[in-house]
């Protein structure tokens, strides 16, 4: 049922540089698209159906775009993302078009480089193009977020999708979530003699949805005591002044997570300024402070119900011992399982890889390079 020429699309993964769990409370983040992407080769169809083959799936992914309501039996699946993207396009007055093809991703699940956002943005870019529409990058990001929140069933902010859709190193301010401010920063860590890597410590994200959801929920519970929907706009002095009330009503962890948000949100501004001023030393100090805040205050390094499994703290402790004052390290992305991020002089990279592979297996260290282009149709 194919009805047209083959079309090729690409959407990059992303790495979070600063602002750990700040986007969902109208905070600020620093992130970058990376040169690991999800790609698709598609041909439009005339019958309104989707038939998509993907490596690792024994059967094709099939969706009838005549039915765009969320389906409970599809939650957590690629089918849900396709249906959600189609619904978002339909809500914009477009007619989603079916397609056949193949999709492949170099952004491995669990790598902390947001494989889900890359797929969502890839689908949004492709399906908008197939519908004959040119949609701004941030709107593509919002379409991906909608599909993940409402259809896939995972609460998330917009950072991952925005980084993939826009590309490059970007500072994003979500003060107005409907129209976030995006600023590109031109910086090359490799040119400064540093390697930027993530280390995949393993561990499944499958049972962590409740842990992820608790972070924005607890932050918002604190904001609610101040008559606000999110923490953005609150200051540390006011938070501490009402600390006993917050502890009583929201719990100690919510109080600590609110402290993390306020600190990391402000830190993003200083990190961006350090890169723009070409002050890598100041930037790396802020990276370490961000990581320390995530460990002590945000508490997203391991699942509370699984204290025997603490791959992220192990990797961070090893990194601190190996890198010392020569670089920086922090938890990367959502946390609880998956990856840490590290910066170190390139000459130290072979020894670092050897150390990490002893603990987490071959290929666990993933070198990153920033990709200047966001999601796009290639051909």
TORBALO-531278 format. One record per residue: x, y, z of N, C-alpha, C, CB in turn; residue in one letter. Coordinates in steps of 0.1 Angstrom, whole numbers, plus 5000, padded with zeros to 4 digits. Glycine has a CB too. Layout:
XYZXYZXYZXYZa...
//
This chain:
500849885000500050005000500850135000499150005012x502150114998503050234997502650324986504550194996x502650454988502150554978503150674977500750604982x504450644974505350754972506750714974505050864982x507650804973509050784973509550754988509850894967x510650694989511250675002511750805008512450575002x511550825021512050945028512850895040510851035032x513950975043514850935053514851045064516250905048x514851015077514751105088515751065099513351115094x516251165106517151145117516851235129518651165112x516851185141516751265153517751225163515251245159x518551315169519551285178519151245192520651395179x519951175199519751165214520251295220520551035219x520251295233520651415240521451375253519451505244x522251475257522951455270522551585278524451445268x522251555291521851665300523151715306520851615311x523451845305524651905311524451965324525252005301x523252025326522952085339521452105341523652225340x521052105353519652115356518951975357518952205346x519251905368518751765370517351775376519751685378x516351735368514951735372514551875376514751645384x514851975367514352105369513352155358515552205368x513252085347512452135336510952115339512752055323x510552015347509151995350508552085360508951855354x509352175366508852275375509252415370509452255389x509152425357509452555350510852605353508352665354x511752515354513152555357513952575344513852455366x515252585346516252605335517152475334517152725337x517552445322518352335319519452365309517552215314x520552295309521552305299521752165293522952355305x521652145280521652015274522352025260520251955274x522451915254523051915241522651785233524651915241x522351805220522151695211523451625209521551745198x523451495207524651415205524651345192524951315216x525851295187525951235174525651085175527351255168x524551055182524050915182522550935180524250835196x521950875169520650915165519750795163520750995153x518450825161517450735157517150775142516150735166x517050675133516850705119515650625114518050675111x515050675104513850605098513950615083512550655103x513550515076513350505062511850475059514350405054x511050575054509650555053509150585039508950645063x508050525036507250555024505850575028507350435014x505150685023503850715027502850605021503350855022x501750595029500650495024499350575022500450385035x498450515015497250585011496050535020496950564997x496250435028495150375036495150415050495250225035x495950505055495850555068496450455079494450585072x497150365075497750265084499250285085497350115080x499850235096501250245098501750095100501650325111x502750065093503449935094504949955094503049835082x505449945106506849985109507649865114506850105118x508749845108509649735113510849805121510249655101x511149735132512249785140513149675145511649865152x514449695146515349595150514949555165516749635149x514849425167514549375181513049345182514949475191x512249385173510849355173510549235164509949475169x510049125169509849005160508749035150509548885168x507849125153506649155144506649295140505349105150x506049335129505949485126505049555136505449505112x505349675138504449765146503349815137505249885153x502149795141501049825132500049915140500349705127x499650025134498650115140497650165129499350235146x496350165132495350225123495150365128494050145123x495550465119495350605123493950655123496250695114x493050575119491650615120491150615134490750515112x491950545143491550545157492650615165491450395162x492350725171493350815177493150825192493450945170x492250765198492050775212493150685219490650725217x493550725231494550645239494050505242494950715252x494850405241494450275244495350215256494650175232x494650165266495250125278496250005275494250075288x495849925265496749805263498049845255495949705255x498149965250499350015243500250095252498850095231x499950125264500750205272502150145274500150235286x503150235272504550185273505050125260504650085283x504350145248504750085236504950195225503649985231x505650155214505850245203504550275196506850175193x503650175196502250195191501650325197501350075192x501850325211501250445218501850575213501450425233x503150575211503850695206503350735193505350675206x503150645184502650675170501250735171502650545161x500450665179499050715180498950855186498150615188x499850875196499851005203500351115194500750995215x501451085186501951185177500851225167503251145170x500151115162499151135152497951225158498551005147x497651195170496551275176496951425178496151215190x498251445182498751585183498651655170500151585189x499051585159498951655146497551685142499651555136x496651585145495251605142494651725149494451475145x495051735162494651855170495151985165495051835185x496151985156496652105150496052125136498152095148x495052045133494352065120494951985109494252205117x495851895111496551825101495851685099498051805103x496051625088495551485085496751395086494851485072x496951325097498051225098497951125087498051155111x499151095081499150995070499850875074499851065057x499350755069499950635072501350615065499050515068x502150515069503350495062503850355065504450595067x504750305057505450185059506950215060505150075048x507750135067509150155067509850085078509450305068x511150135081511950075091512550185099513049985085x512750155112513450255121514550175128512350315131x515650255131516750195138517350305147517850135128x517750265159518250365168519650325173517350385179x520550425173521850405179521850455193522950475171x520750515197520550565211519950455219519650695212x520850375225520450255232519550285244521650165236x518450205246517650225258518450195270516450125257x518250285280518950275293520350345292519150135296x520650405281521950475280521950605286522350485266x520750655290520650795296520750905286521750815306x520750865273520750965262519450985256521750915251x518350945263516950965259516650905246516751115258x516650775245516250695233514750725231516450545235x513950735241512450755239512250895232511750745252x512950995237512751125231513151135217513451235239x514251065214514751055200513750995191516050985199x513050885195512050815187510850905186511650685194x510450975197509251065196509451175187508951115210x510651235187510951345179511151305164512251425183x511651185162511751125149510451105143512550995150x509551045151508151025146507451155143507350945156x507551255152506951385150507451455137507151475162x508751445135509351505123508851435111510851505124x508851305111508451235099507051245096508851085101x506151235107504751235104504251375100504051185117x504951475106504551615101504951635087505351715110x506151585083506551595069505651515059507951545067x505251395064504351315055502951385054504151175061x502551465064501351545064501451675056500851565078x502651695051502851815043503051945051501851835033x503451935064503552045073504952075077502652025085x505252205078506552245084506252295098507252355075x506652225108506352255122507652295129505652135129x507652415136508852455143509352345153508552585151x510652355155511352245163510752235177512852285164x510452345184509952335197508552275197509852465204x507752295187506452235186506552085183505652305174x507552045176507851905174508151845188508951875164x508951915196509251865209508051845218510251955216x507151945217505851935225504951825220505152075224x504951795207504251685202504751555208504251675187x506051535209506751425215506351405229508251425213x506451525237506151515251504651475253506451655257x503751535245502351495246502151345244501551565236x502851285234502651145232503251065243503451105219x504351105249504951025260504051045273506351075263x503551165276502851185288501451115287502651335290x500751145276499251105276499050965270498551205267x499850925261499650795254500650685259499850805239x501850715260502850615265502750595280504350665262x502350705287502050695302503250725311501650555304x504150805306505350835314505350985316506650785308x505251035328505351185330506851235327504951225344x506951335320508251395317508151535314508951315305x509351605315509351745311509651755296510451825319x510051865292510251895277511751895273509652015273x512651885283514051905280514551805269514851885292x514251675271514851575262514351595248514351435267x513051615246512551635233513051765227510951635233x513151875235513651995229515151985225513552105240x515951915232517351905228517451825215518151835239x516651715214516651635202516151715190515851515203x515051795192514451865181515251985176513051915185x515952055186516652185183518052155178516552275195x518752075186520152045182521152135189520352045168x522452095189523552185195523552185210523352325190x524352265216524352295230523352405232525752335235x522352375241521352475243521052495258520052435236x520752625261520252655274518752685272520952785280x517952615280516552625279515952675292515852495274x515052785291514452835302512952815301514752995304x512352735310510952695309510052785318510852555313x510452905320509652995328508253005322510253135328x508053005309506852995302506852855294506553115292x506352755300506452625293505852615279505752515302x504852705277504252705263505152775253502952775264x506152855258507052925249508452935255506453065245x509152825257510452825264511452905256510952685267x512352965264513453045257514652945255513853165266x515052945243516152855239517352935234515652755228x518452915239519652985235520852885232520153085246x521352895220522452805217523752865222522552795201x524652775226526052805231527052725223526152775246x527952795217528952725209530152685218529452815197x530252555221531352515229531852375225531052525244x533152355225533652225220534652175231534452245207x534152075239534952025250536151955245534051925258x536051885234537151815228538351905224536751735216x537952025219538952125215539752175227538352235208x539152165239539752205251540552095258538752255261x540651985251541451865256540751775265542651915263x539351785265538551705275537651615267537751795283x537551495273536551395268535251415277537151255269x534151415270532851405276532251265274531851525271x531951195284531451055283530251035292532550955286x529450935289528550875299528950735301527050895294x528650685313529050555317527750475320529950545329x527450375313526250295315526450195325525750235301x525850215337526050125348525150005348525950195361x524250005338523249895338522049925346523849765342x521249825348520049845356518849875347520249955367x517749825350516549845342515749965347515649725342x515150035337514250145340512750105341514450265330x512549975339511149925336510249955348511149775333x510749935361509949955372510150085380510249835382x510650185373511050305380510050425377512450345376x508950395370508050505366507550575379506850455358x507250505389506750565402507850655408506250465411x509150605407510250685413510450815406511450605413x510350815392510450935384509251025387510550895369x508050975388506851055390506851125403505650975388x507451065413507451115427508251245428508051015437x509251265419510051385420509351515417511351375411x508651525405507951645402506751655412507451645388x506151545416504951545425505351605438504351405426x506451565444506951615457507351765456508051535462x507951795445508351935443507152025442509151955430x506151985435504852055434504052065447504052005423x504151955455503551965468504052075476503651825475x505352095476505952205483505552345477507552195482x505552355464505152475457503652505461505252465442x502852405463501452425467501252495480500752295467x502152475489502052545502502352695501503152485512x502952735490503252875487502252935477504652895482x501152855474500152895465500552895450499753035468x501552815447502052805433501952665428503552855433x501952655415501852515409503152455407501252535395x504252535406505652485405506552565413506152485390x507752515415508752575424509452705418509852485428x509352715405510052835399509552965405509852835384x510353055409510053175415510153185430508653215411x510253065436510453055450511953075453510052915456x512353125465513753145468514053065481514053295471x515353035483515852945494515453005507517352925493x515553135509515253195522513753165526515453345522x512853185517511453155520511153005522510553205508x511852925515511752775517512152735531512552705506x513352785535513952745548513052805559515352795549x512552925557511652985567510452905570511253125563x509952835561508752745563509152595563507752775552x510352565565510852435565510052335574512252425569x509852375587509052285596507652255590508952345610x507052355585505652325579505752235567505052465575x506752255559506952175547507252025551508152225538x508052005561508351875566507151805571509451875577x506351875578505051825584504051785573504451915594x503951875563502851855553503251775541502351985548x504551785537505051725525506051615527505651825515x506751615538507751515541509151575539507651405532x510151515546511551555545512151545531512351475555x511751445524512351425511511851535501512051285505x510651575502510051685494510851815497508551695496x511051835510511851955514513251955507511951965529x513951845508515251835503515251845487515951705507x514251785481514151795467513851935462513151695461x513052015470512852155467514152235468511752215476x514952205478516252275479517152245467516952225492x517152115463517852085451517452165439517751935448x516152165437515552245425516052385425514052235425x515952455436516352595437517852615434515952655450x518652525439520052535437520452495423520852435447x519952395417520352355404519852445393519952205401x518652495396518052595386518952715385516652635391x519352765396520252885396521652845390520452945410x522052725393523452685388523452675373523752545394x522352645366522352635352522752765345520952595346x522352875351522653015346524153035347521953125354x524752995358526253015359526952915350526652995374x526452795348527152705339527152755325526452565340x526052805320525952865307526852985306524552905304x526953065316527853185315529253145315527553275327x529653035322530952985322531452935308531152875333x530552865302530852815288530952935278529752725283x530053035280530153145271531353235273528853235272x531953225285533153305289534353215286533053345303x534153095281535252995279536052965292536253055268x535352955303535952925316535552785320535453025327x536352685314536052545317536252515331536852465308x537152575338537452535352536252575361538652615357x535652685359534452725366533252635363534052875363x533152605350532052515346532152375353532152495330x533352315353533552185359533252185374534952135356x533552295381533252305395531752305397533852435401x531052365388529552375389528952235386529052475380x529552165376529152025373529151945386529951965362x530351945393530451865405529451905416531851875410x529152035417528152085427526752035423528152235428x526452035410525251975406525051825409525051995391x526151755407526151615410525951585425527351545405x526651665433526551645447525151675452527551745455x524551775446523151815450522151705447522751945443x522351645435521551525431521651415441521851485417x522851385445523151275454522551305468524651245455x522851415474522351445487520951485489523251555493x520451575479519151635481518051575472519251785478x518351565459517351505450517151355453517851525436x518251285457518151145460517651055449517351125473x518251075437517850995426518950905420517351085414x519750855430520850765425520550615426522050795434x519550575434519150435433517750435439520150345442x517050325435515650315440515650275454514950205431x514850345463514750315477514450175480513850405484x513650105472513249965474514349865470511949935467x515349915464516449825460517849875464516449805444x518049875477519349935483520549855479519249945497x520349725475521549645472522149685458521249495472x521349745450521749785436521949935436520649735426x523249965436523650105436524750135426524050155450x524450105413525450115403525950265401524950065390x524950355402525350495400526250545411524050585399x525950525424526850575434528250505433526350545447x528350375429529550315427530350385416529350165423x529750405404530450475393530850615397529550485381x530150685404530450825409531650815418529350895415x531650725428532750715437534050675430532450605448x533950585420535150545413535650665404534850425403x534750745399535150855391535850965399533950915384x535250985411535851085420537351045424535051105433x537550915426538850875430539850875418538750725435x539350845406540250835394540550975389539650745384x539451055387539651185381540151295390538251235375x539751295402540151385412539851535408541651375414x540851615409540651765406540751785391541651845413x540951685383541251705368539951715360542051595363x538751685366537551695358536351695367537451565349x535251635362534051645370533151515367533251775366x532151495375531251375373529951415380531951255380x528851355375527551375380526551265376527051515376x525451245382524451165377523951225364523251145388x523451135355523051185342521651145339523951125331x520751245336519451215333518551195345519351105323x517551105343516551085353517051015366515450995347x518050935364518650875376518050745380518550965388x518350695392517850565398518550445391516350555396x518850455379519550345371520150415359518650225368x520950335352521450395339522850455340520450495334x522950585338524250645335524650755344524250695321x525950775345526550895350527250965339527550865362x527651085341528351165331529751205337527551295327x530751205329532051245334532851335323532951125337x533651425328534551505320535951475325534151665321x536851445316538251425320539151445309538351275325x540451485312541451505301541451385292542851535307x541551405279541551295270542651195272541651345256x543751235277544851145280544551045291546151225284x543551075299543150985310542050885306542651065322x541550905294540350825290540650675289539850875277x541750635283541950485283541950425297543350455276x542650485306542650425320541250425326543650505328x540550535323539150545329538250435323538550685326x538350415310537550305303537950175309537850305288x539250145311539650015317539049995331541150005317x539050105339538550095352537050065352538750215360x536250145344534850125344534349995338534250245336x535149945328534749815322534949705332535549795309x535849715341536049615351534749595360537249645360x534149705362532949705370531649685363532849835378x531549745351530249755344530249685330529849895342x531349625326531349545314531849625302530049495311x532249555291532749615279531749705273533149505269x532249815268531349915261530550005270530549845252x530849995283529950075292530250225291530150035306x531450265286531850405285531450455271533350435288x530650555270530150605257530650745255528650595256x531650765246532150895243531050975235533450895235x530951105238529951185232530551295224528951235242x529851335213530251455205528951525203530951415192x528951665204527751745202527351745188527951885208x526151725185525551735171524951875169524551625168x525351945159524852085157523452085151525752155148x522951985145521651985139520651905147521651935124x519451945148518451865155517751775145517351965161x516551735148515851635140515551695126514451595146x515651615116515451665102515151555093516751745098x514651595081514551495070515851505063513351535061x516451385061517751385054517651385039518551265059x516751305034516451285020514951275017517251165014x
//
